[in-house]
Amino acid sequence: MVCIVGQHDIIAQAKWITITDHKMEEANISASTLIYEDPSGLLTLEDIIKGDQIVFNSSTEPVPNFGVTKSTIWARLDIMHKVRGDFKLAIAFPNLDSVTFYYPYQGRYESKNTGWSFPLKEWEVKSPDLIFPLPDAPLDTVLQYYIKAKSRIVILPFALGSSDSIHSTQQVNALYYLFYLGMVAMLFFYNFSIYVTSKEIQYLYYSTWVFFATLFFLIIKGYSRLIIPEQFNFILRHTNIISSLGGLSILLFVESTLRLKEFLPKIIKWYNIGLGLYVLIIISSLLRQFQLASNLSQLVLMYTVILGLISGIRIYRKGHSFAKYYLYGFIVTLISMTIYILIFQKVVPFNLFTSNSIVVGSAIEMILFSFGLGAKIQTINKEKQEAQAVAFNALKDNEQLIYQQNISLESKVEERTRELTLEKQKSDDLLLNILPAEVAHELREDGVSEAKNYNNVSVLFTDFVNFTGISETLTPQELVSELHICFKGIDEIIEKYKLEKIKTIGDAYLAVCGLPLKCDTHAINTIQAAKAVLEFIESRKKAGGLFDIRIGIHSGPVIAGIVGIKKFAYDIWGDTVNTAARMEQNSEAGKINISGATWELVKHQYVTIHRGKIAAKNKGDIDMYFVS
């Protein structure tokens, strides 16, 4: 059987693909690809080539689609070159974690890697799609090329063509998405600017949804790797989190815009369920339960669309015409999302139309929702004007009512004033719980707090031994509960010995003595606190606690001040802090490890064991002592 593809560029002859034109146009060769599924994910190329039980079969679909899978997928391309040229192999599904291309070279196989697991700088061809240049090959010889793909979702739309044709296709696709981004950017900035000026929360929800939806589409289409800095790519791998944040935004947007609490209060509980499910997806993804998060994400997104569709229908039936835009928008989204989800469930084939259905549907939905938002605001303004007219007529007819309302208003003002006073007291108390009293006072009075140098302080670092290993045996709730008990006990000890808690970093605890108020016995106080912490952790273990702790102390100068302008935190910096961390890292379970500088301050008060000079990371050799 001979199958002619394109302009006589590629001929699939039973077992191989023949390249006959060095200027060949890009052609889909998925149907000519041989496929093998490795459920174990452990086979190597040598196993694949030499394995007696390894049988490659032709794909039963126009594009090999394995949907959500834990298997490793191997593809084999048998290619004969009739002409020489610059040819490239493209995979038009960029959301693959790891793809390795094996090609014959001088009697052995070499490999090239691409995919989310590899930095963009290691990609040979930096493109939205995954592209591999074919190396020079001898003419009239059939060569076997292997592709190994591993990802949460595996779809392999293969295309082969000259370098120019592949590049031309990428440029055309980029123009389409550039147009899409331009439209989305216009919607985002327009609605966000309205929020800034009007403070209407619906516009913020809408803008947030547009942002996360666009970021999601940039990721699934491969453009995020090209326009977002490399150091943020670890965030972009969490597509389930990004889509869930978009889902949270759209639920809040619809609930607020359709005024469901006013018109459909009984449906609010279903929206709260949706919000909770999105939080569950985010937690699952953070815990690296990607299969669960992916499957749940598809269901919850569909749940969101159906819930929005029902809300739009019921609000529209109540006579609120602006709801028709949401009704139409969710109908479009339901269709496009159903098509897209069914791709991953292997119900519909992967092709140009189905793979872009979600992007097109989302663009239409964004436009319709924007219209709906404008219509809803007009409706609200009209209702306000009508209400004001009724109120004005009523007030004009009854002066006594005006008088009563003034009295009621004054009462509310007084009540509100009391509430504000109470809230101010709460905020002051909260500020004192976050910052040292002197710093909090300075911040309240002046609005800023300058960083200060402190020449003589002692810094205490603690860390739980084998925290990662122990935490893997606990549920998130058990882990958080145990950390809360431990850190609460340490907080009380720190306060008792007049140390200032700085922060916790994971399972580490940082405190300092000698600031913001000077303390001549800062080193002694710090060791007393450290001893008390050891006693507390030991008693906690006897009561069922799981952690051992190691402690490090170093004395010297630091700089202290407030970081940032929002969610500000009091922090300390300097070589003393770094050295204290090294003291903790070189300590042992149940021990207090102090530096030579601290030892000089407490050598007459405490019995210590000199450990000698010990190498500390980036610090060289440092005298260290265990406090008996």
C-alpha positions as CSV (number, residue, x, y, z in Angstrom):
1,M,0.0,0.0,0.0
2,V,1.3,3.4,-0.9
3,C,-0.2,6.6,0.7
4,I,0.8,10.0,-0.8
5,V,0.9,12.8,1.8
6,G,1.0,16.5,0.8
7,Q,2.7,17.5,-2.4
8,H,4.4,14.2,-2.9
9,D,6.7,15.1,0.0
10,I,6.3,12.1,2.1
11,I,5.4,8.6,1.2
12,A,4.4,6.0,3.9
13,Q,5.3,2.6,2.5
14,A,4.0,0.0,4.9
15,K,6.9,0.4,7.3
16,W,8.7,3.6,6.6
17,I,8.3,7.2,5.6
18,T,10.2,8.5,2.5
19,I,11.3,12.1,2.2
20,T,11.5,13.0,-1.5
21,D,11.6,16.9,-1.6
22,H,14.0,19.1,0.3
23,K,11.5,21.9,0.3
24,M,8.6,19.7,1.5
25,E,5.6,21.4,3.2
26,E,4.8,20.4,6.8
27,A,2.7,17.2,6.8
28,N,0.9,15.2,9.5
29,I,2.7,11.9,9.9
30,S,0.9,10.7,13.0
31,A,-0.9,7.9,11.1
32,S,2.5,6.6,9.9
33,T,3.9,6.5,13.5
34,L,4.4,3.2,15.3
35,I,3.5,3.2,19.0
36,Y,4.3,1.2,22.1
37,E,2.9,1.9,25.6
38,D,5.2,1.1,28.6
39,P,2.9,0.9,31.7
40,S,5.9,0.4,34.0
41,G,7.8,3.5,32.7
42,L,11.1,1.7,33.4
43,L,12.2,0.6,29.9
44,T,15.3,2.1,28.4
45,L,16.1,2.6,24.7
46,E,18.2,-0.6,24.8
47,D,15.3,-2.5,26.3
48,I,13.0,-1.2,23.5
49,I,15.4,-2.1,20.7
50,K,16.5,-5.5,22.0
51,G,13.3,-6.6,23.8
52,D,11.7,-9.7,22.3
53,Q,8.3,-8.8,23.7
54,I,8.4,-5.2,22.5
55,V,5.9,-4.8,19.6
56,F,5.3,-1.5,18.0
57,N,1.9,-1.1,16.4
58,S,0.3,1.6,14.1
59,S,-1.8,4.1,15.9
60,T,-5.6,3.4,15.8
61,E,-6.3,7.1,15.8
62,P,-5.3,9.9,13.4
63,V,-3.4,11.4,16.3
64,P,-2.1,9.1,19.1
65,N,-4.0,10.2,22.2
66,F,-3.5,8.5,25.5
67,G,-5.3,11.1,27.6
68,V,-4.5,11.2,31.3
69,T,-2.0,8.4,31.8
70,K,0.9,7.2,34.0
71,S,2.5,5.1,31.2
72,T,5.6,6.1,29.3
73,I,4.8,6.2,25.5
74,W,7.3,5.2,22.9
75,A,6.9,6.2,19.2
76,R,9.0,4.9,16.3
77,L,9.5,6.6,13.0
78,D,11.1,4.7,10.2
79,I,12.4,7.3,7.7
80,M,14.2,7.1,4.4
81,H,15.9,10.2,3.0
82,K,15.8,10.4,-0.8
83,V,17.1,14.0,-0.7
84,R,19.3,16.0,1.6
85,G,17.8,19.0,3.4
86,D,17.1,20.7,6.7
87,F,14.1,18.8,8.1
88,K,12.4,19.0,11.4
89,L,10.0,16.8,13.4
90,A,7.4,18.7,15.4
91,I,5.0,17.6,18.2
92,A,2.1,20.1,18.2
93,F,1.1,19.4,21.8
94,P,3.6,21.4,24.0
95,N,2.3,20.2,27.4
96,L,4.5,17.2,27.7
97,D,6.7,17.0,30.8
98,S,9.5,15.0,29.2
99,V,10.3,14.1,25.6
100,T,13.5,12.4,24.5
101,F,14.3,12.1,20.8
102,Y,16.7,9.2,19.9
103,Y,18.4,9.3,16.5
104,P,21.1,7.1,15.0
105,Y,24.6,8.7,14.7
106,Q,27.8,6.9,13.7
107,G,26.6,3.4,14.7
108,R,24.9,4.4,18.0
109,Y,22.0,6.4,19.2
110,E,22.3,10.0,20.5
111,S,19.5,11.8,22.3
112,K,18.0,15.3,22.6
113,N,15.6,16.4,25.3
114,T,12.7,18.9,25.5
115,G,9.5,19.4,27.5
116,W,8.5,21.1,30.8
117,S,11.1,19.1,32.8
118,F,14.0,20.7,31.0
119,P,15.0,24.4,31.0
120,L,14.2,26.4,27.9
121,K,18.0,27.1,27.4
122,E,18.5,23.3,26.9
123,W,16.0,23.2,24.1
124,E,17.6,23.0,20.7
125,V,14.6,24.7,19.0
126,K,12.9,27.4,21.2
127,S,9.3,27.2,20.0
128,P,5.8,26.8,21.4
129,D,5.7,23.3,19.9
130,L,8.3,20.7,20.7
131,I,10.6,20.5,17.7
132,F,13.6,18.3,16.9
133,P,15.9,18.9,13.8
134,L,16.6,15.7,12.0
135,P,20.3,15.1,11.7
136,D,22.0,14.4,8.3
137,A,21.3,10.9,7.2
138,P,22.6,8.7,4.4
139,L,20.4,8.5,1.3
140,D,18.2,5.5,0.4
141,T,18.7,4.0,3.9
142,V,15.8,3.4,6.3
143,L,16.7,4.8,9.7
144,Q,14.7,4.2,12.9
145,Y,14.0,7.2,15.2
146,Y,12.5,6.8,18.7
147,I,10.6,9.3,20.8
148,K,10.0,8.7,24.5
149,A,7.2,10.8,26.0
150,K,6.3,11.0,29.7
151,S,3.6,13.3,31.0
152,R,0.3,13.5,32.9
153,I,-1.5,13.8,29.6
154,V,0.1,12.4,26.5
155,I,-1.1,13.4,23.0
156,L,1.4,13.0,20.0
157,P,0.4,15.0,16.9
158,F,3.6,14.4,14.8
159,A,4.4,16.6,11.8
160,L,7.4,16.5,9.5
161,G,8.6,19.1,7.1
162,S,11.4,21.4,6.0
163,S,12.8,23.9,8.5
164,D,11.1,26.7,6.5
165,S,7.7,25.1,6.5
166,I,7.8,24.3,10.2
167,H,8.9,27.8,11.0
168,S,6.2,29.3,8.7
169,T,3.5,27.3,10.6
170,Q,4.8,28.5,13.9
171,Q,4.6,32.1,12.7
172,V,1.0,31.8,11.5
173,N,0.0,30.2,14.8
174,A,1.8,33.0,16.7
175,L,-0.2,35.7,14.7
176,Y,-3.5,34.1,15.7
177,Y,-2.5,34.0,19.4
178,L,-1.1,37.5,19.2
179,F,-4.6,38.7,18.0
180,Y,-6.2,36.7,20.8
181,L,-3.8,38.3,23.4
182,G,-4.5,41.8,22.1
183,M,-8.2,41.3,22.5
184,V,-7.8,39.8,26.0
185,A,-5.4,42.6,27.0
186,M,-8.0,45.2,25.9
187,L,-10.7,43.5,27.9
188,F,-8.5,43.1,31.0
189,F,-7.2,46.7,31.1
190,Y,-10.6,48.2,30.3
191,N,-12.4,46.4,33.0
192,F,-9.6,46.7,35.6
193,S,-9.5,50.4,35.0
194,I,-13.2,50.6,35.7
195,Y,-12.6,48.7,39.0
196,V,-9.9,51.1,40.0
197,T,-12.1,54.1,39.5
198,S,-15.5,52.6,40.6
199,K,-14.3,50.0,43.2
200,E,-17.1,47.7,41.9
201,I,-15.9,44.3,42.9
202,Q,-17.4,42.6,39.9
203,Y,-14.8,44.2,37.6
204,L,-12.0,42.9,39.8
205,Y,-13.4,39.4,39.7
206,Y,-13.8,39.6,35.9
207,S,-10.2,41.0,35.4
208,T,-8.8,38.2,37.7
209,W,-10.6,35.6,35.7
210,V,-9.4,36.9,32.4
211,F,-5.8,37.0,33.7
212,F,-5.8,33.4,34.9
213,A,-7.7,32.1,31.9
214,T,-5.3,33.8,29.5
215,L,-2.3,32.5,31.5
216,F,-3.8,29.0,31.3
217,F,-4.2,29.2,27.6
218,L,-0.6,30.5,27.1
219,I,0.6,27.5,29.0
220,I,-1.4,24.8,27.2
221,K,-0.4,26.3,23.9
222,G,3.3,26.5,24.8
223,Y,3.8,30.3,24.6
224,S,4.3,30.8,28.3
225,R,7.8,29.3,28.1
226,L,8.8,32.0,25.6
227,I,7.5,35.1,27.2
228,I,7.6,34.4,31.0
229,P,11.0,34.4,32.8
230,E,12.6,31.0,33.4
231,Q,12.7,31.4,37.2
232,F,8.9,31.4,37.2
233,N,8.4,28.3,35.1
234,F,8.0,26.1,38.2
235,I,4.7,28.0,38.8
236,L,3.5,27.4,35.3
237,R,3.7,23.7,35.7
238,H,0.8,23.8,38.1
239,T,-1.8,24.3,35.4
240,N,-4.4,22.8,37.8
241,I,-3.8,25.6,40.3
242,I,-4.0,28.3,37.6
243,S,-7.2,26.9,36.2
244,S,-8.6,26.6,39.7
245,L,-7.8,30.2,40.5
246,G,-9.6,31.2,37.3
247,G,-12.5,29.0,38.4
248,L,-12.6,30.6,41.8
249,S,-12.7,34.0,40.1
250,I,-15.5,33.1,37.7
251,L,-17.7,31.7,40.5
252,L,-17.2,34.9,42.6
253,F,-17.9,37.0,39.5
254,V,-21.1,35.2,38.5
255,E,-22.4,35.2,42.1
256,S,-21.7,38.9,42.5
257,T,-22.8,40.0,39.0
258,L,-26.1,38.0,38.9
259,R,-26.8,39.1,42.5
260,L,-27.5,35.6,43.5
261,K,-27.7,36.3,47.2
262,E,-30.5,38.6,46.5
263,F,-32.4,36.7,43.7
264,L,-31.4,33.1,44.2
265,P,-30.2,32.7,47.8
266,K,-30.7,28.9,47.8
267,I,-28.2,28.4,45.1
268,I,-25.3,30.0,47.0
269,K,-24.5,26.8,48.8
270,W,-23.7,25.2,45.5
271,Y,-21.3,28.0,44.7
272,N,-19.7,27.5,48.1
273,I,-19.2,23.8,47.2
274,G,-17.6,24.8,44.0
275,L,-15.2,27.1,45.8
276,G,-14.3,24.4,48.2
277,L,-13.6,21.9,45.4
278,Y,-11.3,24.4,43.7
279,V,-9.4,24.7,47.0
280,L,-9.2,20.9,47.2
281,I,-7.7,20.8,43.6
282,I,-5.1,23.4,44.6
283,I,-4.1,21.5,47.7
284,S,-3.9,18.2,45.7
285,S,-1.6,19.8,43.2
286,L,0.6,21.3,45.9
287,L,0.9,17.8,47.4
288,R,1.9,16.6,43.9
289,Q,-1.2,14.4,43.5
290,F,-1.3,15.5,39.8
291,Q,-3.5,12.7,38.5
292,L,-6.2,13.4,41.1
293,A,-6.0,17.1,40.6
294,S,-6.2,16.8,36.8
295,N,-9.3,14.5,36.8
296,L,-11.0,16.5,39.6
297,S,-10.2,19.8,37.7
298,Q,-12.0,18.6,34.6
299,L,-15.1,17.7,36.6
300,V,-15.2,20.9,38.7
301,L,-14.7,23.1,35.6
302,M,-17.7,21.4,34.0
303,Y,-19.6,21.7,37.3
304,T,-18.8,25.5,37.3
305,V,-20.1,25.9,33.7
306,I,-23.3,24.0,34.4
307,L,-23.9,25.9,37.6
308,G,-23.4,29.2,35.8
309,L,-25.7,28.1,33.0
310,I,-28.5,27.2,35.5
311,S,-28.0,30.6,37.3
312,G,-28.2,32.5,34.0
313,I,-31.4,30.7,33.0
314,R,-33.2,31.3,36.3
315,I,-32.1,35.0,36.6
316,Y,-33.2,35.6,33.0
317,R,-36.6,34.0,33.7
318,K,-37.0,36.4,36.6
319,G,-37.0,39.3,34.1
320,H,-33.4,40.4,34.4
321,S,-32.4,40.8,30.7
322,F,-28.7,41.3,31.4
323,A,-28.5,37.6,32.4
324,K,-28.9,36.5,28.8
325,Y,-25.2,37.4,28.2
326,Y,-24.2,35.0,30.9
327,L,-26.6,32.4,29.5
328,Y,-25.1,32.6,26.0
329,G,-21.6,32.7,27.4
330,F,-22.0,29.6,29.5
331,I,-23.6,27.7,26.6
332,V,-20.6,28.5,24.4
333,T,-18.2,27.5,27.2
334,L,-20.1,24.3,27.9
335,I,-19.8,23.2,24.3
336,S,-16.1,24.2,23.9
337,M,-15.1,22.8,27.3
338,T,-17.0,19.5,26.7
339,I,-15.1,19.1,23.4
340,Y,-11.7,19.9,25.1
341,I,-12.3,17.6,28.1
342,L,-13.4,14.8,25.8
343,I,-10.1,15.0,24.0
344,F,-8.3,13.9,27.2
345,Q,-10.9,11.2,27.8
346,K,-10.2,10.0,24.2
347,V,-13.8,10.4,23.2
348,V,-13.2,13.0,20.4
349,P,-10.0,13.1,18.3
350,F,-7.3,15.7,18.7
351,N,-7.2,18.0,15.7
352,L,-7.0,21.7,14.8
353,F,-10.6,22.4,15.7
354,T,-10.9,20.4,18.9
355,S,-7.6,21.5,20.3
356,N,-8.4,25.2,19.9
357,S,-12.1,24.9,20.9
358,I,-11.5,26.0,24.5
359,V,-9.5,29.1,23.4
360,V,-12.1,30.2,20.9
361,G,-15.0,29.4,23.4
362,S,-13.2,31.3,26.1
363,A,-12.7,34.4,23.9
364,I,-16.4,34.5,23.0
365,E,-17.3,34.0,26.7
366,M,-15.0,36.9,27.8
367,I,-16.7,39.2,25.3
368,L,-20.2,38.1,26.3
369,F,-19.4,38.5,30.0
370,S,-18.0,41.9,29.4
371,F,-21.3,42.9,27.7
372,G,-23.3,41.3,30.5
373,L,-21.3,43.2,33.1
374,G,-22.0,46.5,31.4
375,A,-25.7,45.7,31.0
376,K,-25.9,44.7,34.6
377,I,-24.3,48.0,35.8
378,Q,-26.8,49.9,33.7
379,T,-29.6,48.0,35.3
380,I,-28.3,48.7,38.8
381,N,-28.0,52.4,37.9
382,K,-31.5,52.5,36.6
383,E,-32.8,50.8,39.8
384,K,-30.8,53.3,41.9
385,Q,-32.4,56.2,40.0
386,E,-35.9,54.8,40.4
387,A,-35.3,54.1,44.1
388,Q,-33.9,57.6,44.6
389,A,-37.0,59.1,42.9
390,V,-39.3,57.1,45.2
391,A,-37.4,58.1,48.3
392,F,-37.4,61.7,47.3
393,N,-41.1,61.8,46.8
394,A,-41.7,60.0,50.1
395,L,-39.4,62.4,52.0
396,K,-41.0,65.4,50.4
397,D,-44.5,64.2,51.5
398,N,-43.5,63.4,55.1
399,E,-41.1,65.6,57.0
400,Q,-41.5,63.5,60.0
401,L,-40.0,60.6,58.1
402,I,-37.0,62.7,57.3
403,Y,-36.6,63.5,61.0
404,Q,-36.8,59.9,62.0
405,Q,-34.3,58.9,59.3
406,N,-31.9,61.5,60.5
407,I,-32.1,60.2,64.0
408,S,-31.6,56.6,62.7
409,L,-28.6,57.8,60.7
410,E,-27.0,59.5,63.7
411,S,-27.5,56.3,65.7
412,K,-25.9,54.3,62.9
413,V,-23.0,56.8,62.8
414,E,-22.4,56.4,66.5
415,E,-22.7,52.6,66.2
416,R,-20.2,52.7,63.3
417,T,-17.9,54.9,65.3
418,R,-17.9,52.4,68.1
419,E,-17.3,49.6,65.7
420,L,-14.4,51.5,64.1
421,T,-12.9,52.2,67.5
422,L,-13.1,48.5,68.4
423,E,-11.6,47.5,65.0
424,K,-8.8,50.0,65.5
425,Q,-8.1,48.4,68.9
426,K,-8.0,45.0,67.3
427,S,-5.7,46.2,64.5
428,D,-3.4,47.8,67.1
429,D,-3.3,44.5,69.1
430,L,-2.7,42.6,65.9
431,L,0.2,44.9,65.0
432,L,1.8,44.4,68.4
433,N,1.5,40.7,67.9
434,I,3.4,41.0,64.6
435,L,6.0,43.6,65.4
436,P,8.0,44.7,68.5
437,A,6.2,47.3,70.5
438,E,8.8,50.0,69.7
439,V,8.6,49.4,66.0
440,A,4.8,49.2,66.0
441,H,4.7,52.5,67.8
442,E,7.1,54.1,65.4
443,L,5.1,52.7,62.4
444,R,1.8,54.1,63.8
445,E,3.2,57.5,64.6
446,D,5.4,58.1,61.5
447,G,4.0,55.7,59.0
448,V,7.5,54.3,58.4
449,S,10.2,52.5,60.5
450,E,13.8,52.9,59.6
451,A,16.2,49.9,59.6
452,K,18.7,50.0,62.5
453,N,22.1,48.5,63.3
454,Y,22.5,46.5,66.5
455,N,26.1,45.7,67.4
456,N,25.6,43.2,70.2
457,V,22.8,40.6,69.8
458,S,22.5,36.8,69.9
459,V,20.7,35.0,67.2
460,L,19.0,31.6,67.8
461,F,18.1,29.1,65.1
462,T,16.2,25.9,65.6
463,D,15.3,23.1,63.2
464,F,13.5,19.8,63.5
465,V,15.6,16.7,62.7
466,N,14.4,14.7,59.7
467,F,11.4,16.9,59.3
468,T,10.8,15.9,55.7
469,G,10.9,12.2,56.4
470,I,8.6,12.4,59.4
471,S,6.2,14.8,57.6
472,E,5.7,12.3,54.8
473,T,4.2,9.8,57.3
474,L,1.6,12.4,58.5
475,T,-1.5,13.8,57.0
476,P,-1.4,17.6,56.4
477,Q,-3.7,18.1,59.4
478,E,-1.5,16.1,61.7
479,L,1.6,17.9,60.5
480,V,0.1,21.3,61.0
481,S,-1.3,20.4,64.4
482,E,2.1,19.1,65.7
483,L,4.0,22.2,64.3
484,H,1.4,24.4,66.0
485,I,1.9,22.7,69.4
486,C,5.7,22.9,69.1
487,F,5.9,26.5,67.9
488,K,3.4,27.6,70.5
489,G,5.5,26.2,73.2
490,I,8.7,27.8,71.8
491,D,6.8,31.1,71.5
492,E,6.1,31.1,75.2
493,I,9.7,30.3,76.1
494,I,11.0,33.0,73.8
495,E,8.8,35.6,75.4
496,K,9.8,34.4,78.9
497,Y,13.5,34.9,78.3
498,K,13.0,38.3,76.6
499,L,13.9,37.2,73.1
500,E,12.2,38.6,70.0
501,K,10.7,36.1,67.6
502,I,11.5,37.0,64.1
503,K,9.8,34.3,62.0
504,T,9.4,30.6,61.2
505,I,10.6,29.2,57.9
506,G,9.0,25.9,57.3
507,D,10.1,23.8,60.3
508,A,12.9,26.3,61.3
509,Y,12.5,29.0,64.0
510,L,14.5,32.2,64.2
511,A,14.7,34.5,67.3
512,V,17.1,37.1,68.6
513,C,18.0,38.7,71.9
514,G,19.3,42.3,72.3
515,L,16.9,44.1,70.0
516,P,15.0,46.4,69.6
517,L,15.9,47.0,73.3
518,K,19.5,46.6,74.3
519,C,20.2,43.7,76.6
520,D,23.7,43.2,78.1
521,T,22.9,39.5,78.9
522,H,21.7,38.7,75.5
523,A,23.9,35.6,75.1
524,I,23.0,34.2,78.5
525,N,19.3,34.8,77.9
526,T,19.5,33.1,74.6
527,I,21.2,30.0,76.0
528,Q,18.6,29.9,78.8
529,A,15.9,29.9,76.2
530,A,17.6,27.2,74.2
531,K,17.8,25.0,77.2
532,A,14.2,25.5,77.9
533,V,13.3,24.7,74.3
534,L,15.2,21.4,74.6
535,E,13.4,20.5,77.8
536,F,10.1,21.3,76.2
537,I,10.7,19.2,73.1
538,E,11.9,16.3,75.2
539,S,8.7,16.5,77.3
540,R,6.7,16.8,74.1
541,K,8.3,13.5,72.8
542,K,7.3,11.8,76.0
543,A,3.7,12.9,75.4
544,G,3.7,11.5,71.9
545,G,5.6,14.2,69.9
546,L,7.5,13.1,66.9
547,F,10.3,15.6,66.5
548,D,13.9,16.0,67.8
549,I,15.4,19.5,67.6
550,R,18.8,20.9,67.0
551,I,19.8,24.5,68.0
552,G,22.5,26.9,66.9
553,I,23.5,30.3,68.5
554,H,25.8,33.0,67.3
555,S,26.4,36.5,68.6
556,G,27.4,39.6,66.8
557,P,25.9,42.6,64.9
558,V,22.8,42.6,62.8
559,I,20.5,45.0,60.9
560,A,16.8,44.9,61.7
561,G,13.8,46.5,60.1
562,I,10.5,46.1,58.3
563,V,10.4,44.4,54.9
564,G,7.9,45.7,52.2
565,I,4.8,47.9,52.5
566,K,2.1,45.2,52.5
567,K,1.9,42.2,54.8
568,F,5.1,43.7,56.2
569,A,7.3,41.6,58.4
570,Y,10.1,42.5,60.9
571,D,13.3,40.8,59.9
572,I,17.0,40.7,60.6
573,W,20.0,40.5,58.2
574,G,23.7,40.2,58.4
575,D,26.5,37.7,58.6
576,T,25.5,37.0,62.2
577,V,22.2,35.5,61.0
578,N,24.0,33.4,58.4
579,T,26.5,32.1,60.9
580,A,23.7,31.3,63.4
581,A,22.1,29.2,60.7
582,R,25.4,27.3,60.2
583,M,25.6,26.7,63.9
584,E,22.2,25.0,63.7
585,Q,23.1,23.0,60.6
586,N,26.2,21.7,62.3
587,S,24.4,20.9,65.6
588,E,23.0,17.6,66.6
589,A,19.6,16.4,67.9
590,G,19.1,17.6,71.4
591,K,22.2,19.8,71.4
592,I,22.9,23.5,71.6
593,N,25.8,24.4,69.3
594,I,27.3,27.9,69.9
595,S,30.0,29.8,68.1
596,G,33.3,31.0,69.5
597,A,31.9,34.5,69.6
598,T,29.0,33.4,71.9
599,W,31.3,31.2,73.9
600,E,33.4,34.2,74.8
601,L,30.3,35.9,76.3
602,V,29.2,32.9,78.4
603,K,32.3,30.8,79.1
604,H,32.1,31.7,82.8
605,Q,28.4,30.9,83.2
606,Y,28.1,27.6,81.4
607,V,30.0,24.4,81.0
608,T,30.8,23.8,77.3
609,I,32.5,21.1,75.2
610,H,34.9,22.5,72.6
611,R,34.3,20.7,69.3
612,G,37.3,22.2,67.6
613,K,37.2,24.1,64.3
614,I,34.5,22.7,62.1
615,A,34.0,23.6,58.4
616,A,30.8,25.6,57.8
617,K,29.3,26.2,54.4
618,N,30.6,29.5,52.9
619,K,32.2,30.4,56.3
620,G,35.3,28.3,56.5
621,D,36.4,26.7,59.7
622,I,34.6,28.0,62.9
623,D,35.2,27.2,66.5
624,M,32.1,25.4,67.8
625,Y,31.0,24.4,71.3
626,F,28.2,22.2,72.7
627,V,26.6,23.7,75.8
628,S,26.4,21.0,78.5
